């Protein structure tokens, strides 16, 4: 998430009421999670296990809970609770803006686009030309939808990320200030849920087709011409490359990559990144030809035991 204008390190420290290490006038351009940071971004870290990763990332402002050696060309924001203060910044730069109409006056809707009854279109939503948005679809603030997109009834674009910190008093949610971006010629089935990014974009590439009842987690990027069948659940921060097929009830863990033209058979649990151009099946996931051969061998075990007993 980029800020509307550059801020200084001192400005940001005042917003979250913390101390800093470095030039007070150091330029701050935005805030992002570690997998999408660029120079000028703030990244937060609150566990020693991840200090080095954050300090050596592309981010040049590190919100951290310990005064450590600062890498050259970077600055630190010292906080007793970086998770809390990252949320403060999200609230400051992307505050919740309630609506009092079904279609916001700030929404931009293209030519020949049809919005069926009982839809909600939030603030600063952009919808392209020749789209059909069926009844009871909710499109949260800042969502971007291209041309020739169809979204079927009951789908929700832009809900918050499923991202929590476990505290003694309960779970504390990391606030979401990102977007959902849907490219041209995408079809989204009924009752799909696509969460917005925490700070970046959850993206569905041109020409991809989603069946009914699919969950797409925060900051996931789905490539071009992908086919995703019903009841598939894709976790946050995944990369689904072009022309991937995911059959029904596939589930993934977070942060994995599924390579171009991979074919993942139904009810597979994608527990790790997989290469493209191959077919996969099972949990834990294996190439389908290997997994199906294993299952065939397993079926032979009772007969083998029977033969051994008769010897």
Backbone bond lengths (Angstrom), bond angles and torsions (degrees), N, CA, C in turn:
res aa  C-N    CA-C-N  psi(-1)  N-CA   C-N-CA  omega(-1)  CA-C   N-CA-C  phi
1 X - - - 1.454 - - 1.523 109.32 -
2 X 1.312 116.41 120.80 1.454 121.60 177.60 1.530 109.41 -93.81
3 X 1.333 116.08 142.62 1.454 120.59 178.87 1.528 109.86 -76.54
4 X 1.336 117.30 155.59 1.468 119.35 -179.01 1.521 112.80 -64.51
5 X 1.336 115.92 -27.22 1.468 122.36 177.29 1.522 108.70 -143.11
6 X 1.323 118.06 154.98 1.465 119.65 175.37 1.532 111.30 -63.29
7 X 1.312 115.50 143.86 1.460 122.67 174.24 1.522 108.57 -119.29
8 X 1.317 116.19 165.54 1.459 119.86 174.37 1.526 109.35 -99.85
9 X 1.329 115.20 163.18 1.461 120.58 176.99 1.529 110.19 -57.06
10 X 1.327 115.90 -41.19 1.461 120.21 179.69 1.534 111.23 -64.00
11 X 1.326 117.22 -38.79 1.470 120.98 177.03 1.525 110.84 -58.63
12 X 1.325 116.35 -47.75 1.465 121.12 -177.07 1.529 110.14 -66.08
13 X 1.339 116.74 -40.78 1.467 120.44 179.09 1.525 111.00 -60.41
14 X 1.330 117.49 -36.02 1.465 120.71 178.04 1.526 111.47 -68.41
15 X 1.339 116.76 -38.98 1.463 119.68 -179.29 1.520 111.53 -60.58
16 X 1.334 116.36 -41.41 1.470 119.74 -176.31 1.529 112.62 -103.71
17 X 1.344 116.90 4.25 1.461 122.35 175.58 1.527 111.87 55.02
18 X 1.331 115.23 59.54 1.461 119.65 178.41 1.518 109.70 -136.60
19 X 1.315 116.57 170.64 1.465 121.79 176.63 1.520 109.10 -90.19
20 X 1.320 116.32 169.66 1.468 119.99 179.97 1.514 110.68 -143.95
21 X 1.326 115.15 161.79 1.467 123.75 176.13 1.519 107.21 -124.18
22 X 1.332 117.38 119.52 1.450 121.81 -179.74 1.510 112.23 128.12
23 X 1.306 115.36 -176.32 1.468 122.79 -178.06 1.526 110.42 -64.69
24 X 1.322 116.81 125.32 1.471 121.57 -179.11 1.527 111.96 -59.52
25 X 1.338 117.03 -27.69 1.464 121.09 -178.54 1.527 113.34 -94.90
26 X 1.327 117.34 10.19 1.462 121.58 178.47 1.526 109.68 -56.34
27 X 1.327 117.50 132.75 1.464 121.47 -172.75 1.534 111.45 -79.03
28 X 1.335 115.13 131.71 1.460 122.64 177.50 1.528 107.91 -118.47
29 X 1.339 116.19 122.67 1.469 120.95 -173.14 1.515 113.85 -106.81
30 X 1.338 117.27 -19.40 1.458 118.81 -177.18 1.512 111.54 -178.72
31 X 1.324 115.99 -168.70 1.463 122.86 178.76 1.527 108.16 -145.37
32 X 1.317 116.27 140.70 1.463 119.63 -176.81 1.514 111.49 -154.67
33 X 1.333 115.46 161.00 1.453 120.66 170.35 1.523 109.12 -72.22
34 X 1.313 114.72 161.07 1.461 120.09 -168.30 1.532 112.70 -63.45
35 X 1.327 118.62 -27.89 1.463 120.25 -176.39 1.528 112.70 -78.62
36 X 1.342 117.76 -9.28 1.468 119.99 -178.95 1.538 112.78 -129.27
37 X 1.333 118.44 11.64 1.465 119.93 -176.68 1.529 111.98 -69.73
38 X 1.323 114.39 150.61 1.461 123.42 173.67 1.523 107.77 -133.97
39 X 1.338 118.67 165.78 1.463 120.30 177.77 1.532 111.32 -54.47
40 X 1.331 115.48 137.74 1.461 121.33 -175.68 1.509 113.44 96.58
41 X 1.356 117.44 -8.78 1.460 121.85 -179.10 1.523 111.80 -91.45
42 X 1.336 114.37 153.28 1.458 123.02 167.83 1.525 108.27 -92.54
43 X 1.333 116.40 134.34 1.453 121.54 169.42 1.526 106.99 -123.64
44 X 1.343 117.50 145.94 1.463 118.09 179.01 1.522 110.76 -110.47
45 X 1.337 115.30 150.22 1.451 121.51 176.74 1.523 107.83 -147.91
46 X 1.350 116.56 134.35 1.463 119.84 -176.69 1.525 113.00 -132.96
47 X 1.349 116.46 17.85 1.464 119.85 178.54 1.532 108.83 -140.27
48 X 1.345 117.17 132.15 1.476 119.97 -178.25 1.525 114.13 -53.94
49 X 1.339 116.56 -28.66 1.465 120.67 -179.92 1.519 111.87 -58.74
50 X 1.352 117.05 -28.01 1.464 120.83 -174.23 1.530 112.77 -111.60
51 X 1.335 117.38 6.95 1.466 119.57 -178.87 1.526 111.48 -56.10
52 X 1.343 116.30 -52.70 1.470 119.77 -175.43 1.527 111.54 -61.28
53 X 1.325 116.37 -40.37 1.462 119.68 -179.70 1.518 110.80 -61.51
54 X 1.335 117.04 -43.08 1.462 120.57 -179.62 1.527 111.34 -70.26
55 X 1.317 116.01 -44.35 1.467 120.05 -177.28 1.523 111.96 -66.34
56 X 1.327 116.98 -29.01 1.466 121.25 -178.93 1.526 113.03 -99.65
57 X 1.333 117.17 7.50 1.462 121.02 178.28 1.520 110.32 -76.40
58 X 1.333 115.88 178.29 1.467 120.43 178.24 1.521 112.42 -71.29
59 X 1.339 117.10 -17.40 1.466 120.54 179.20 1.529 110.13 -62.77
60 X 1.328 116.15 141.67 1.467 119.89 179.20 1.525 112.77 -106.44
61 X 1.332 117.41 -3.33 1.463 122.23 174.59 1.520 107.33 -126.03
62 X 1.334 117.46 120.10 1.456 121.85 -176.30 1.526 108.78 -113.82
63 X 1.326 115.60 117.51 1.461 123.41 175.51 1.524 106.57 -88.84
64 X 1.328 117.26 112.24 1.460 121.89 -166.70 1.520 109.86 -140.33
65 X 1.336 116.47 156.00 1.459 120.69 -176.72 1.526 113.70 -100.71
66 X 1.333 116.87 21.17 1.456 120.95 176.37 1.521 108.71 -152.39
67 X 1.315 116.49 141.68 1.464 121.24 177.26 1.529 108.50 -80.13
68 X 1.311 116.63 100.39 1.463 123.14 -177.46 1.525 109.12 -112.05
69 X 1.332 116.28 172.00 1.462 119.97 175.75 1.520 109.07 -62.39
70 X 1.315 115.69 129.17 1.458 120.54 -176.11 1.523 110.27 -91.40
71 X 1.325 118.64 125.03 1.469 120.34 178.15 1.530 111.35 -60.96
72 X 1.303 115.63 150.72 1.464 121.49 179.07 1.529 110.30 -59.92
73 X 1.324 115.44 136.21 1.457 120.90 178.50 1.515 114.02 83.62
74 X 1.345 116.43 5.83 1.457 120.48 -179.49 1.523 110.38 -127.35
75 X 1.333 115.28 169.99 1.464 122.09 177.82 1.519 108.61 -136.37
76 X 1.345 115.00 163.37 1.453 120.89 -178.60 1.525 110.71 -122.18
77 X 1.317 115.36 144.37 1.459 123.00 165.55 1.523 106.25 -110.82
78 X 1.327 117.68 119.48 1.457 122.11 -174.58 1.520 109.17 -98.28
79 X 1.325 116.11 117.56 1.454 122.18 -175.26 1.525 109.99 -132.22
80 X 1.329 116.55 146.60 1.466 119.15 174.53 1.526 111.53 -77.24
81 X 1.344 117.33 -12.15 1.460 121.23 -179.90 1.534 109.37 -152.88
82 X 1.325 117.60 83.83 1.473 120.48 -177.45 1.523 113.85 -60.70
83 X 1.325 117.68 -34.92 1.469 120.85 178.51 1.522 110.08 -60.26
84 X 1.335 116.38 -48.62 1.467 120.93 178.01 1.515 111.57 -59.58
85 X 1.341 116.41 -43.84 1.461 119.48 -175.41 1.520 112.35 -74.89
86 X 1.320 118.34 -28.86 1.465 120.26 172.29 1.524 109.31 -63.33
87 X 1.340 115.94 -39.79 1.468 120.26 175.26 1.525 111.57 -63.55
88 X 1.321 117.11 -38.37 1.466 119.96 177.72 1.526 110.88 -60.15
89 X 1.325 116.06 -40.36 1.461 119.55 -179.81 1.527 111.08 -68.64
90 X 1.333 116.94 -40.16 1.464 119.53 176.80 1.525 110.71 -61.15
91 X 1.320 116.18 -43.00 1.473 120.45 178.91 1.523 111.15 -64.33
92 X 1.328 116.68 -37.13 1.467 120.78 -179.38 1.529 110.99 -68.61
93 X 1.317 117.12 -45.79 1.460 120.26 -173.88 1.533 113.17 -90.67
94 X 1.335 117.57 -24.41 1.469 121.18 178.89 1.520 109.42 -133.07
95 X 1.325 118.57 64.23 1.467 120.09 -178.56 1.522 111.13 -67.46
96 X 1.329 115.78 151.20 1.461 119.99 175.08 1.527 109.07 -65.74
97 X 1.322 115.56 131.55 1.461 121.88 -177.53 1.529 107.87 -120.76
98 X 1.315 116.48 104.21 1.463 119.79 -175.23 1.529 110.86 -67.17
99 X 1.331 114.94 158.26 1.464 121.31 -179.32 1.524 109.90 -115.47
100 X 1.318 116.05 153.12 1.471 120.07 175.44 1.528 112.21 -128.74
101 X 1.343 115.51 10.52 1.462 121.05 175.03 1.519 108.51 -138.78
102 X 1.323 116.39 160.59 1.466 120.27 -177.58 1.522 112.25 -71.04
103 X 1.325 117.33 -35.49 1.466 121.78 178.60 1.520 107.48 -124.30
104 X 1.332 116.10 115.99 1.458 120.98 -176.10 1.525 110.81 -63.18
105 X 1.317 115.41 144.80 1.469 120.44 177.28 1.526 111.85 -66.97
106 X 1.336 116.79 -18.86 1.467 119.75 179.45 1.529 112.74 -88.16
107 X 1.335 116.82 -6.04 1.466 120.27 178.19 1.527 110.28 -71.64
108 X 1.339 115.75 143.82 1.457 121.62 177.73 1.525 108.58 -114.46
109 X 1.323 116.48 119.98 1.461 121.86 -175.34 1.519 108.99 -120.85
110 X 1.332 116.38 127.01 1.455 122.11 -171.98 1.517 114.29 -76.15
111 X 1.312 114.56 177.47 1.459 121.64 -178.06 1.526 111.34 -68.41
112 X 1.332 114.53 142.76 1.466 123.21 176.11 1.527 113.29 62.48
113 X 1.314 116.69 17.00 1.461 120.08 175.89 1.526 109.21 -87.16
114 X 1.339 116.05 135.96 1.462 122.40 -177.87 1.528 108.92 -109.15
115 X 1.331 116.11 125.64 1.458 122.27 173.96 1.527 107.41 -110.43
116 X 1.303 117.70 110.51 1.461 122.32 -178.38 1.539 110.39 -73.20
117 X 1.349 117.55 164.60 1.465 120.47 -176.09 1.530 113.69 -59.39
118 X 1.331 113.83 153.67 1.467 123.59 173.32 1.525 114.02 68.60
119 X 1.319 117.49 22.97 1.468 120.59 173.25 1.522 109.63 -88.28
120 X 1.340 115.28 154.41 1.462 121.10 171.19 1.520 108.48 -116.69
121 X 1.332 116.91 126.04 1.467 123.30 178.40 1.526 106.85 -121.24
122 X 1.322 117.21 113.40 1.454 122.20 -171.91 1.514 114.73 -79.91
123 X 1.319 114.18 -175.63 1.456 122.04 -177.78 1.536 111.27 -64.36
124 X 1.317 115.10 139.05 1.479 122.78 173.05 1.528 113.22 60.26
125 X 1.324 117.19 23.39 1.466 120.91 173.91 1.526 108.55 -76.00
126 X 1.326 115.71 141.33 1.457 121.46 174.23 1.523 108.97 -119.97
127 X 1.333 116.56 125.01 1.463 122.32 176.83 1.523 107.64 -124.10
128 X 1.324 117.20 130.99 1.460 122.02 -174.59 1.521 113.34 -78.02
129 X 1.328 114.74 -161.24 1.461 122.28 -177.19 1.533 111.71 -83.95
130 X 1.332 115.04 152.71 1.470 122.53 169.75 1.529 113.40 59.16
131 X 1.317 116.13 35.51 1.462 120.74 177.08 1.528 109.89 -97.42
132 X 1.339 115.78 156.60 1.462 121.50 171.62 1.530 107.40 -125.91
133 X 1.319 115.56 118.28 1.456 121.69 177.47 1.529 106.48 -110.30
134 X 1.321 116.84 108.31 1.458 120.63 -174.06 1.527 111.32 -77.36
135 X 1.312 116.12 172.29 1.459 122.13 -170.36 1.525 113.19 -59.86
136 X 1.327 114.39 148.34 1.475 122.72 173.46 1.531 113.47 65.00
137 X 1.299 116.85 23.37 1.465 120.86 171.56 1.529 108.33 -84.60
138 X 1.334 116.29 137.70 1.466 121.70 175.25 1.522 109.29 -115.00
139 X 1.321 115.49 123.35 1.461 121.37 -179.51 1.522 107.38 -119.63
140 X 1.333 116.17 107.93 1.461 121.74 -174.13 1.528 111.33 -72.47
141 X 1.333 114.12 168.90 1.459 122.65 -176.57 1.532 112.80 -50.01
142 X 1.326 115.20 143.58 1.473 124.83 169.22 1.521 114.31 72.72
143 X 1.335 117.81 2.91 1.464 120.06 177.60 1.536 110.09 -65.57
144 X 1.338 115.44 142.91 1.463 121.76 179.24 1.528 108.25 -119.42
145 X 1.322 116.40 124.48 1.464 122.47 -178.99 1.520 108.37 -125.26
146 X 1.325 116.52 132.68 1.453 121.76 -176.47 1.518 112.81 -80.63
147 X 1.323 115.28 -156.76 1.466 122.63 -178.64 1.530 111.55 -90.00
148 X 1.329 115.36 152.52 1.468 121.88 173.25 1.531 111.94 58.79
149 X 1.305 116.12 40.58 1.463 121.87 178.92 1.522 109.16 -102.90
150 X 1.337 115.81 137.29 1.462 121.42 174.27 1.521 108.99 -116.74
151 X 1.340 116.17 129.96 1.455 121.42 176.81 1.524 107.66 -125.30
152 X 1.324 116.54 120.56 1.458 120.56 -174.82 1.525 112.18 -86.02
153 X 1.320 114.49 169.23 1.464 122.88 -166.48 1.526 112.68 -56.71
154 X 1.322 114.45 139.36 1.455 121.65 170.83 1.510 115.61 83.23
155 X 1.325 118.98 -0.37 1.468 120.28 179.68 1.527 110.88 -76.83
156 X 1.341 114.75 153.37 1.464 121.30 -175.95 1.520 108.59 -130.27
157 X 1.321 115.60 121.96 1.462 121.98 179.33 1.526 109.27 -114.24
158 X 1.352 115.88 119.93 1.448 119.09 172.65 1.508 116.38 108.68
159 X 1.340 118.95 12.93 1.465 119.93 174.61 1.529 110.02 -65.76
160 X 1.319 115.85 164.16 1.469 120.97 -174.93 1.522 112.19 -70.26
161 X 1.319 115.46 155.35 1.463 122.22 177.33 1.530 110.71 -65.64
162 X 1.317 115.55 146.10 1.466 122.21 173.50 1.526 107.08 -87.69
163 X 1.341 115.41 84.90 1.468 121.63 -171.02 1.524 106.58 -146.24
164 X 1.344 117.13 110.57 1.458 121.82 -172.31 1.533 111.61 -133.06
165 X 1.329 114.74 149.71 1.459 121.80 171.22 1.522 107.96 -107.63
166 X 1.322 116.40 130.35 1.451 121.35 -178.15 1.528 109.43 -84.03
167 X 1.324 115.84 111.16 1.462 121.58 178.16 1.527 108.98 -111.25
168 X 1.334 117.87 161.41 1.475 120.22 -179.86 1.527 113.20 -54.31
169 X 1.327 116.95 -34.98 1.462 120.33 -177.52 1.530 112.70 -86.99
170 X 1.333 118.28 -4.11 1.461 121.33 180.00 1.512 111.61 138.78
171 X 1.326 116.28 -173.91 1.460 121.76 -177.40 1.526 110.63 -84.50
172 X 1.318 115.39 133.80 1.461 122.70 -179.88 1.529 107.93 -111.01
173 X 1.334 117.07 120.89 1.461 120.90 -175.05 1.520 111.63 -81.86
174 X 1.337 115.98 137.14 1.458 120.78 169.28 1.520 107.35 -78.33
175 X 1.311 116.17 120.43 1.462 121.00 -175.11 1.529 110.75 -68.37
176 X 1.312 115.52 148.84 1.465 121.73 -176.35 1.530 110.11 -106.76
177 X 1.328 115.69 124.47 1.455 120.81 177.25 1.516 113.04 -121.13
178 X 1.341 116.65 13.06 1.463 120.97 -178.00 1.519 113.08 -89.30
179 X 1.347 115.18 -158.94 1.462 120.56 -175.00 1.527 110.17 -136.82
180 X 1.336 114.69 170.50 1.463 123.20 162.54 1.524 107.13 -110.99
181 X 1.330 116.38 133.44 1.465 122.01 178.24 1.529 108.67 -125.39
182 X 1.327 115.84 119.32 1.467 122.67 179.80 1.531 107.89 -112.63
183 X 1.318 116.84 121.84 1.469 120.39 -178.33 1.531 111.18 -83.74
184 X 1.336 116.06 -179.77 1.459 122.28 -173.60 1.538 112.12 -62.93
185 X 1.343 114.12 151.20 1.476 122.67 169.63 1.527 113.31 62.13
186 X 1.315 116.02 30.75 1.462 120.92 176.26 1.524 109.12 -95.05
187 X 1.334 116.87 139.52 1.463 122.82 171.71 1.523 108.62 -113.08
188 X 1.326 116.19 131.06 1.464 122.30 178.88 1.521 107.44 -121.40
189 X 1.327 116.67 124.09 1.451 121.45 -175.60 1.521 112.72 -72.98
190 X 1.327 114.71 -173.51 1.459 121.30 -179.02 1.523 110.93 -75.81
191 X 1.336 115.05 144.92 1.463 122.70 173.41 1.524 113.33 60.04
192 X 1.306 117.18 34.09 1.462 121.70 172.22 1.526 109.32 -88.48
193 X 1.335 116.12 151.93 1.460 121.25 178.80 1.526 108.52 -130.65
194 X 1.307 115.81 122.07 1.465 121.71 -177.42 1.525 107.51 -123.42
195 X 1.332 116.53 109.93 1.464 121.23 -176.14 1.519 111.31 -80.34
196 X 1.325 116.11 144.92 1.461 119.99 176.94 1.524 110.73 -75.05
197 X 1.314 115.83 162.87 1.446 120.70 176.57 1.519 111.84 -69.08
198 X 1.328 115.94 155.73 1.465 120.06 174.52 1.521 109.67 -64.75
199 X 1.331 116.29 -48.17 1.462 120.80 175.86 1.519 111.71 -131.28
200 X 1.330 116.85 -20.03 1.457 121.47 -178.33 1.518 111.65 -108.48
201 X 1.328 116.01 -150.16 1.463 122.09 -175.24 1.519 111.24 -112.48
202 X 1.322 116.17 138.36 1.458 122.54 161.98 1.529 105.65 -91.19
203 X 1.332 117.01 124.52 1.461 120.74 -166.23 1.522 111.31 -126.84
204 X 1.334 115.78 136.95 1.464 121.36 171.98 1.523 107.51 -120.05
205 X 1.331 115.74 122.33 1.450 121.98 -170.94 1.519 114.16 -76.88
206 X 1.307 114.68 166.58 1.459 123.55 -174.75 1.526 111.99 -56.49
207 X 1.322 115.41 131.63 1.455 121.19 173.19 1.510 115.93 79.74
208 X 1.319 118.42 3.66 1.468 120.05 179.33 1.517 110.43 -77.44
209 X 1.339 115.41 151.47 1.469 121.56 -175.20 1.525 108.97 -128.72
210 X 1.339 115.60 124.97 1.452 122.07 178.77 1.523 109.41 -112.07
211 X 1.313 115.88 131.45 1.464 122.95 175.85 1.532 108.92 -74.85
212 X 1.334 117.09 -168.85 1.461 121.63 179.33 1.530 111.90 -77.49
213 X 1.318 115.47 155.92 1.467 123.41 170.12 1.528 112.74 55.30
214 X 1.314 115.24 56.83 1.468 122.05 177.78 1.514 109.09 -117.04
215 X 1.340 116.67 137.56 1.459 122.75 175.60 1.527 109.37 -107.69
216 X 1.337 116.41 128.46 1.461 122.21 174.96 1.525 107.53 -119.29
217 X 1.317 116.77 119.41 1.455 121.85 -175.48 1.520 113.34 -78.30
218 X 1.327 114.72 170.51 1.460 122.70 -174.58 1.524 112.96 -60.20
219 X 1.328 115.36 140.57 1.465 123.78 173.41 1.524 114.13 64.99
220 X 1.311 117.26 10.24 1.462 119.99 176.35 1.530 109.51 -75.64
221 X 1.319 115.46 143.79 1.463 121.63 178.89 1.529 108.07 -119.01
222 X 1.317 115.38 116.47 1.466 122.20 176.89 1.525 107.70 -103.72
223 X 1.319 117.13 130.89 1.457 121.79 -173.74 1.523 113.70 -78.92
224 X 1.327 115.31 -161.87 1.454 122.56 -177.46 1.533 111.12 -82.65
225 X 1.338 115.63 145.53 1.469 123.65 170.86 1.526 112.39 54.94
226 X 1.319 116.18 41.29 1.460 120.22 173.19 1.522 109.84 -90.42
227 X 1.330 116.60 148.61 1.459 123.48 175.20 1.522 108.01 -117.29
228 X 1.341 116.65 123.92 1.458 120.63 -176.73 1.525 107.96 -129.13
229 X 1.337 115.89 118.23 1.465 121.06 -174.30 1.523 111.89 -88.36
230 X 1.323 114.73 170.52 1.459 123.74 -169.49 1.523 113.96 -56.52
231 X 1.332 115.45 146.04 1.465 125.84 174.03 1.520 113.17 66.41
232 X 1.298 116.86 20.07 1.462 120.57 172.99 1.520 109.31 -78.76
233 X 1.332 115.95 140.10 1.456 121.56 177.03 1.514 110.62 -122.02
234 X 1.329 116.35 116.06 1.470 121.85 -178.82 1.515 107.79 -107.83
235 X 1.306 117.37 121.77 1.461 122.34 -177.42 1.518 111.21 -73.76
236 X 1.323 115.47 176.92 1.458 120.73 -178.20 1.516 113.57 -71.27
237 X 1.326 114.47 154.05 1.474 123.18 172.20 1.524 113.45 61.81
238 X 1.328 117.19 29.79 1.467 120.98 174.99 1.524 110.20 -91.63
239 X 1.317 115.48 154.97 1.459 122.07 171.83 1.523 107.62 -118.63
240 X 1.318 115.46 115.73 1.468 122.30 176.63 1.527 105.75 -107.26
241 X 1.315 117.30 108.37 1.458 120.27 -174.33 1.533 110.96 -74.64
242 X 1.335 116.18 177.22 1.460 121.94 -172.67 1.536 112.37 -60.75
243 X 1.347 114.05 146.20 1.465 123.33 170.59 1.529 113.67 60.13
244 X 1.319 116.10 30.98 1.465 121.27 174.20 1.526 109.19 -83.42
245 X 1.337 116.79 142.74 1.455 122.15 173.18 1.521 109.36 -115.54
246 X 1.341 115.68 124.39 1.462 121.86 174.99 1.523 107.67 -116.88
247 X 1.336 116.93 116.18 1.454 120.52 -177.98 1.525 110.88 -83.81
248 X 1.327 117.21 178.24 1.457 122.19 -168.55 1.513 114.72 -57.26
249 X 1.329 115.02 140.42 1.457 124.47 175.28 1.523 113.91 63.00
250 X 1.308 117.19 24.71 1.474 119.85 168.88 1.519 108.17 -70.31
251 X 1.332 116.14 141.57 1.457 121.44 174.41 1.516 109.89 -130.00
252 X 1.319 116.87 145.84 1.462 119.59 179.71 1.522 110.90 -124.47
253 X 1.316 115.64 154.82 1.454 121.20 166.64 1.527 108.51 -83.78
254 X 1.316 117.21 168.79 1.462 120.22 -176.08 1.527 111.65 -79.36
255 X 1.321 114.83 155.19 1.458 121.69 169.47 1.509 115.87 73.17
256 X 1.331 117.74 17.91 1.468 119.28 -178.92 1.529 110.19 -101.10
257 X 1.343 114.99 165.08 1.459 122.02 175.89 1.524 109.28 -118.77
258 X 1.322 116.52 130.83 1.464 122.29 173.62 1.521 106.92 -108.06
259 X 1.325 116.35 117.86 1.449 122.01 -170.92 1.514 114.35 -70.17
260 X 1.310 115.47 162.55 1.459 123.88 -176.12 1.529 111.61 -54.96
261 X 1.330 115.22 133.67 1.465 124.25 176.60 1.524 113.52 63.51
262 X 1.333 117.80 20.55 1.466 119.30 171.42 1.521 109.04 -68.91
263 X 1.334 115.68 148.89 1.458 122.77 178.68 1.526 106.90 -124.11
264 X 1.350 116.56 112.11 1.461 121.11 -175.24 1.522 107.95 -108.92
265 X 1.331 116.30 116.05 1.461 121.42 -174.86 1.531 111.79 -73.34
266 X 1.329 115.97 162.90 1.455 122.10 -172.63 1.513 114.04 -58.42
267 X 1.334 115.90 144.93 1.462 125.99 177.50 1.523 113.34 64.88
268 X 1.307 116.76 21.86 1.460 120.55 176.35 1.524 109.98 -83.77
269 X 1.321 115.58 141.67 1.461 121.37 173.80 1.521 109.73 -102.68
270 X 1.330 116.39 109.44 1.474 120.52 -177.16 1.524 107.34 -84.03
271 X 1.320 115.13 95.03 1.461 122.23 -172.73 1.527 113.32 -93.49
272 X 1.331 116.46 -2.89 1.467 120.67 -178.10 1.525 108.06 -157.67
273 X 1.308 116.80 167.48 1.464 120.53 175.48 1.531 109.68 -66.08
274 X 1.340 115.90 145.30 1.466 120.28 -178.07 1.523 109.80 -132.32
275 X 1.326 115.37 149.84 1.458 121.93 179.50 1.523 110.94 -72.15
276 X 1.296 115.77 155.30 1.447 121.24 175.97 1.514 112.44 -79.89
277 X 1.343 114.83 169.20 1.456 120.70 173.79 1.511 115.24 74.69
278 X 1.335 118.27 13.07 1.457 121.58 -179.59 1.525 109.81 -130.72
279 X 1.339 115.43 164.56 1.453 122.04 177.46 1.519 109.19 -105.52
280 X 1.349 116.99 140.65 1.458 121.48 -173.60 1.523 110.61 -132.56
281 X 1.352 114.60 154.85 1.464 119.90 179.56 1.517 109.36 -158.60
282 X 1.343 115.79 150.69 1.456 121.88 168.24 1.513 114.78 97.46
283 X 1.345 113.51 170.67 1.458 122.05 175.32 1.523 108.06 -136.33
284 X 1.326 121.08 115.54 1.467 124.63 -0.44 1.528 111.38 -68.10
285 X 1.306 115.54 153.36 1.454 122.18 -171.43 1.519 112.02 -67.26
286 X 1.334 115.16 140.16 1.468 123.11 173.88 1.523 107.73 -141.85
287 X 1.325 116.27 165.42 1.461 118.63 170.21 1.533 107.62 -57.44
288 X 1.314 116.63 138.35 1.460 120.07 -171.43 1.527 112.16 -60.68
289 X 1.332 117.81 -37.25 1.465 119.42 -178.69 1.526 111.00 -64.86
290 X 1.336 116.93 -33.46 1.468 121.18 177.78 1.524 110.00 -73.60
291 X 1.336 116.76 -47.74 1.457 120.39 -177.31 1.525 112.03 -63.96
292 X 1.330 117.52 -42.62 1.464 120.21 -179.24 1.528 111.34 -67.21
293 X 1.335 116.49 -32.93 1.467 119.84 176.16 1.533 109.92 -67.43
294 X 1.346 116.47 -40.03 1.463 120.30 177.24 1.528 111.05 -61.07
295 X 1.341 116.31 -43.23 1.459 119.64 -179.97 1.528 111.34 -64.48
296 X 1.323 116.52 -36.37 1.468 120.03 177.29 1.533 110.75 -64.05
297 X 1.332 116.19 -39.49 1.468 120.24 177.77 1.527 111.00 -65.41
298 X 1.335 115.79 -40.72 1.466 119.63 -179.64 1.516 111.32 -60.19
299 X 1.324 116.28 -38.69 1.460 120.12 179.04 1.526 112.27 -62.72
300 X 1.326 117.39 -23.07 1.458 121.43 -179.18 1.525 113.09 -82.75
301 X 1.349 117.19 -11.76 1.464 120.46 -174.30 1.533 112.81 -60.09
302 X 1.353 119.93 -46.14 1.475 118.29 179.48 1.532 113.15 -56.85
303 X 1.328 116.31 -41.17 1.474 119.24 179.77 1.522 111.02 -67.10
304 X 1.345 116.69 -37.26 1.469 119.87 178.26 1.525 110.24 -65.09
305 X 1.341 116.56 -42.42 1.471 120.30 178.43 1.519 110.62 -63.09
306 X 1.337 115.49 -41.94 1.462 120.09 178.50 1.519 111.33 -59.42
307 X 1.321 116.24 -43.02 1.477 120.13 -179.84 1.503 111.36 -65.96
308 X 1.349 116.67 -38.48 1.470 120.12 179.74 1.528 111.12 -65.84
309 X 1.338 116.45 -38.46 1.471 120.25 179.85 1.518 111.33 -66.65
310 X 1.317 117.48 -29.75 1.471 121.49 -177.20 1.513 113.08 -83.76
311 X 1.314 117.20 -4.20 1.473 119.41 -179.86 1.536 111.01 -81.79
